[in-house]
């Protein structure tokens, strides 16, 4: 039965599926990392940014029947503003910001956003049309949706933009400086609070884009944030917290592991298996695949 | 109108029950090198932290060029023209030497945060200007060969130079140097002294905290001695060296 060609097409299929979901985890992980680098905290509302992006996109493109590019831009802007508000109204006013306090605030914000999303969009799943055709293509016996190509392409664009921003713009350099050594950055005249706000804006924007591009495939509802957030967090940890390029690779890896777990074992267990493998890796290498043990020692957690 | 660039008026700082700076009043003359010396734990670094806004004074005033610095944030104080280096070198270790200095110079950039990120590279003249200015500072401190090295791998002496370059890139009127010679060998210490003289000749006022007395006496115009957060002597290097209180503080009774 199992001819080599069959195995090849299976593997290819897992890779396609893995890329599709893994790209979303990668984007969520980049969002985690950006805020982590600026503040040292994990933003547990990251998954909610993804959900908001998806739901807002559904409303704009379906209910208001805006064209996809217009809805895309408006949705990203909207969630970015939500991210900025979150920082201004919940993180910035904290008098004695400790890691634990800030993390608990992000959990509170995630619950608030989730509740608001439930009130505004209801409990149903929301459907959205694919960016282009929804007919699958066949490559060596494996099928791929055009939407998957969109997802991978947009991920690549964001990675390129990320590299450009942090290496070739003054603002990006200042953000890096602030992440490496906050006191020295303040002495150089960098407003560290502004950098924190910017990190929230960027990670909300990236989260929104993740939600927008995955919604045609998974049908968004208000409860999705937690699981997307956990997988994104897993990718961030696996890639080495703070290392966004590591996170992209780790995110795709988790996606592929999940697809294989679903294919070879059962789709009921796919979330569990992916997270078990994540745990196993972290037992062996706690700093993540691409994290350095030295950097790990300097961090608060 | 006034020749004092910085004035501390009855500055006081408690940490819990410990008084780190006790009623300190001190003026720093424009264009001079003033050294702040005293035994370990005398409160010298605390004074620097107060001036740069990292900690808030319990009472008293800090006046820079006629402006009150009380309650200002560190980045605002930097923007007003006060540069500083740390006792333990603090460079941006994962960034190149050139990038370190560019970050130090970003305040002198005339375009805002938004445009510096969205404009395509060929339109970002401002960034090129910052880059070439940063390169000048690199040459000034003779770090040319290291420009593209990651700052964290440089030897300590060069990291110190880089930290000073980053502070100078801000184009400060006042530069605070916290033990610039600690950990340097004799030759590097001499070079540091020459550098401080050069900085002075650029019309930048320098306040120096330093334990190397030879360096202090060599390059300072004035010396202020503090112990237990209190000013115990002030004057030219010669006057201070002959002051009995200073001798007691340093040698014990």
Interface residues (C-beta under 8 A of the other chain):
Chain A: X165 X168 X169 X170 X171 X172 X173 X174 X176 X177 X180 X181 X183 X184 X185 X186 X187 X188 X189 X190 X191 X192 X194 X198
Chain B: X52 X54 X73 X74 X75 X78 X79 X83 X84 X86 X90 X91 X92 X93 X94 X95 X99 X100 X102 X103 X104 X106 X107 X109 X113 X116 X117 X121 X124 X126 X127 X130 X163 X166 X167 X170
